[in-house]
Amino acid sequence: MLKINNLTVFYENAIALNDLSLEIGKGEVVGVFGSNSAGKTTLMNTVAGLTLHMKHREQRKGGERITIIGELNFEGENIIDTKPSYRVKKGIVLCRERHPVFRDCSVQENLKLGGYLRKDSNLGESIEFVYKLFPNLKRLSLKKAGMLSGGEQEMLTIGMALVAQPKLILMDEPLLGLSPLMQEEVVRAVREISKQGVTILLSEQYARPIMPIVDRGYVIENGTQIVSGTGEELMDNPEVKAAYFGM
Amino acid sequence: MIETVLIYGLVNSVTLILTAIGFSLTFGLSGIANFSHGGLYILSGYSAWMMMHYIGLPFALAAVLTVIQVGILGGLIYRAVIMPVRGIVLSEVVATFAVGVAILEFFRWRGFVTYDFNLPLFIKGSIGIAGVFIDYQRLFIIGIGLMLAVILWFFTHHTRIGLALRGMAQDEYTALSLGIESDWAATLSMALGAALAAVAAIIILPLGIISINMGYDVLLLALAVTILGGLESTNGLIVGCFILGYARVITGTYLGPEWMEVIYLAAIVLVLVVKPSGLCGKSKELEERV
């Protein structure tokens, strides 16, 4: 579904992604693991088109020079130079790290915004699906999103992405800062979403809680892939085990 | 006396809301401080006047066409002038201020400085309310102001586009990741703000003559009430307009008209000292402010 070929991203002279190549098959749950500054967020933002947007913005105002080289092949089309909105239309939706929601909008309004680009009239059905997946959100539907707890905001972030009817959801550190109970809840939701046939690419620093549901994983360091394999293969690698699984 | 204060305070407050709402809306939705607001306001007045006197259009049609035309111009100003400097706040301010000054000084250069330039009243006549005489045009201003507030609230809370504009204002990158385009949202918010400046001009300017200097006054008024109420806060804008509107009338009635302008500056200085984020504004973190 998504083939990333030799992706390189520079912020001025600092390299964030270095000749990175990954592949995500339809219906798979693929994990990208790495420590701080490994390049996980840059990878997610680049696939979603946000890095390109930043690049254009910086270019206009003569700010930081951002360079993006490589290929992002989504369903046979290279989307590296396309706008974020085009990618959302194609089915790529990003849940950004630290669950940013529209704080002054209600939960219901946030979910409606998730379906902003949808032309069909079934938005209500998608929102109901989100409420079924996260019953807490239904109870809080009229509450301002800024008043929700971190875990609830993460659920809302995922919910907004789901209303967009994605083919591929990018989840940037969905477990970051959540309690173990909330982490379990998010992992359960990811499993449920995967069952619906949605492809998932997620990144995490600490891989252990998410590992049971990941089909394949990549470990990256300084923007470069160092190891890849199935969940079991990664777990068997002693270095990876120590660094990312806390074992 | 108290009836006069109550009625004319309301008129003054709603006039302020109308004058400033376009500026505040654009800032609230896209973070652009549109300093061409006063220029667009006066341009609207002259534009309607020219359509009536050069083309012979009836006032109502000239008014509608002016609102549409100035709205489109607002969007074009974003595309041509603001977009290249988007994100550099000082450049945005300088660029929009330059556009506003260019508009105003163009009309001065073309000789639009006599007492001939005025727009007709929408409704002629006056009525006595609780012993206070008030003309229908001022009541019309109150009606349009309140109607506009309701329409804008409905638009931003219950329409897909309005919701998207609010989303973009709150978190640009989350909005982008859901497919909302930031330049499109900013263009639309500039167009809306400009159209609102035109609406204000069309219904307020008939109360007097169209004067170029009024453009600078309108910009200052818009800035004053936006700072007083709190940037990005529509509720704050309304509260700020009511406080200043009534303060002006009370001061003018009891202290004398020469004190009416002083109250503006005093209120702004007081609010900035006591609550720098404005009456209903949210205090930003230090690193966001510096």
Interface residues (C-beta under 8 A of the other chain):
Chain A: A48 G49 L50 H53 R57 R60 K61 G63 K83 P84 S85 V88 K89 V93 L94 C95 R96 P100 V101 F102 R103 D104 C105 E109 K112 L113 G114 Y116 L117 M160 A161 A164
Chain B: M83 P84 V85 R86 G87 I88 S91 H157 R160 L163 A164 R166 G167 Q170 D171 Y173 T174 A175 L176 S177 L178 G179 I180 E181 S182
